[in-house]
């Protein structure tokens, strides 16, 4: 069995297919969204946190 697999492996060439522009667009969109989420997350982490706002006459 190993000899047969080795023979087939030696004769089979890899098939290279170009990626379709539609598929690449999906990857690009996801990459841009991830980058945007990271940038927004970094900004949120550096924003100062204010204490609770208490308005007179209203319950929290």
C-alpha angles and dihedrals in degrees: 000000000000091000091052092049091048091050093049091045090053093051100043117088120204116257113231115202124184114237113247117246089238092058092045090052090056090051092048092049092050091048091051092048092050091050091049092049090050092050092048091046091052091051093049091052092056098045113107115248116231123210122251115294113233118196116196114249095020127098117232 
